[in-house]
Amino acid sequence: MFRGIGASIKKEFLLVSRDVHALLVLFVMPLIFILIMSLAMRDAFAEKTQIRLKAVVTCEESTPGAVDFVKKLQREDGFEWSGSCMSDKQVSLAALMKQEKAMFGVSVQKGFEQTLAKSDPESTKIGVLINPEANPYMKTLFEGNVQRAAMEISMVERMSALNPWMSLQEKETALESTKMYHAGYLSGGAANKERPTSVQQSVPAWLIFSMFFIIIPISNTFVNERRLGTLSRLATMNMSVYALVLSKIAPYFMINQIQFVLMLLVGVYLVPVFGGDALVIHGGVLELLAVSSVVSFASISYAITLASWVRTTEQAVTIGGVLNIIFAAIGGIMVPTFVMPEMMQHFSVISPMSWGLESFLDIFLHQAPFVELIPNMVALALFGLILLGVAVFRLNKEMKEGL
Amino acid sequence: MIVLDSVCKRYGERLAVDEVSFSVPKGSICGLIGHNGAGKTTLMKILSALVKPDSGSVTIGGMELSENIANVRALIGYVPQKTSLYPEMTGYENLSFFGAIRGLSGKALQESIDFSVRVTRLEEYLHSPASTYSGGLAKRLNLAIGLLGNPAILYLDEPTVGVDPHSREMILNALSSLRHEYATTILYTSHYLEEVEKICDRIIVVDHGKVVGDDTTANLLKECKAMEVIFGLLPFDAEELYAPLLGLEGVTVAPMKISISEDAIYSALPLVLNELSKRHVRIERIRYGSGSLEQFIEKMKTQGQDTDV
């Protein structure tokens, strides 16, 4: 039943290796996408720079309280600050914001330190200016940061008034102890690991996209085999449909795995060369290989099924290409699902590409163990098995009715 | 070796093969001739178990085909009308691949490739990509693939269509040597009478899915001798020349050629020559031999009808 499998695998390798267009689609296209998207989306993905909007501060006094307040403001990671209490130049806050093209500004007015221990809002010496174009979420965040810094300074001052013998260190410790919650991260992860970096998103996304583009070489060979009568000839040599299908799966599975290794290497070594972040993989190798294998199986089955239905290479390229782009668009390949509206996020689960991407991201970000990957892997395997069944049924019928 | 009994095959409303019965003895070369669409390729596909007949029986090598598809296929080499191979691969890679699919490996595979290459004289081109082959070379490679494993039965579906005279000669010689050296049974479809006349022991004539003639080549062709008047390109509309000749019995016209069947030579030849002379057409050659396929088939049909009566 499976006679000639080895020769068929060799034949498929020969055909792909001599098909420049297929090689470009399978290897060069994802490499370019990974490089471009990792670099282009780097700042949009990086949490520290995502919200680093410009903010300025002006001081009309350089008392310890004012200096401490400004320090506390500037420790907030979300803004890129300019201005300080040490500056000799006295400029208006509005002028400085314009000069620095800042979205937010804080002015510490004369008499700031004297008003710290008072709780009278009328006597506050802190002014805030906000550019009307500022994002409302960032405005809320900025005001919250100013309020928090002011509260902390005010608390310290009040503690000093009540306990003059307390050192600054003791005051800071006391302040820290007022924190009424403890923050942690899901799945034993750490800060900044919940959302992927641009390279963590781009590598698996474009890898999966290119794996699904295996449809181009598979359908090209299949359509040509049918057009030239080679399938009939193989049938007269007693090659079964099962051997035919297996001879397509095996070599393209290997090609998919080569894509997988190469694209990971691109993420780890090549992207940093061009100034991007290096791909950091937290998960296990076995989990990665398992996901890569089921994604490959699903993509090859899908390609064989489509190839068994279409009659021309034009049909294969058009239908396969368009379906791939639709799968990619809704599956979080082109636009990450976490930036999609909730409705689209729910919708994205219909794309098999999203099952693969989610699995890869679970490994990259959460070091997800094998058991957590099972639902998506089963979905991909079922998708592949059903489509393969359809392809075998179709080819058997075709063989019986005459090729 | 090959026996068909009342085989029918219908594609929708069209009856492609209609109660066809014939047999091909072991070690013979049998020509299956007919116009395009006569049912030759469908018969080839039925014999290769690529198409299942609606009724009738096919016995090959003593085995009923429908019950022994794999065993029968092991006996046959099929050379399809299209050059069914991988153009991106070299001749050798193609032979090596198809040989492995036939179940050959190691020394047996290499010997089989050597045999096929020797018979089709492909040695010089073996390591060039098949996509660079001329039409004739590609057809020779197509034949070489069919010869892998030195099958006892060889089906060839119009193997010389679109082939240059040199390659055609090589293919015909290869088939003759196969029959003489290995007693290969060959079933050969063609619509070139001169080819069939040259290599076949027996001819089966198919028209509209029916067998209209089945006899030895010598017996069939002696009834169908004709004279062909061959001329160059006409400097006027060919219809002007053909119109007065179309009604003449035994005369058929084709581009640059007028055929007159043997029994009409005395009556029609002077008229044909007169028409050509009137229009100052320069005659290049007059040939006497097997007639055109059209004349041949018409003759077979007429004989069949006479027999029926």
Interface residues (C-beta under 8 A of the other chain):
Chain A: R3 G4 G6 A7 S8 K10 K11 L14 L15 R18 D19 L228 G229 T230 S232 R233 L234 A235 T236 M237 N238 M239 K400 E401 G402 L403
Chain B: K45 S48 A49 L50 V51 K52 A70 R73 A74 I76 Y78 P80 Q81 K82 T83 S84 L85 Y86 E88 M89 E93 S96 F97 F98 A100 I101 R102 G103 I145
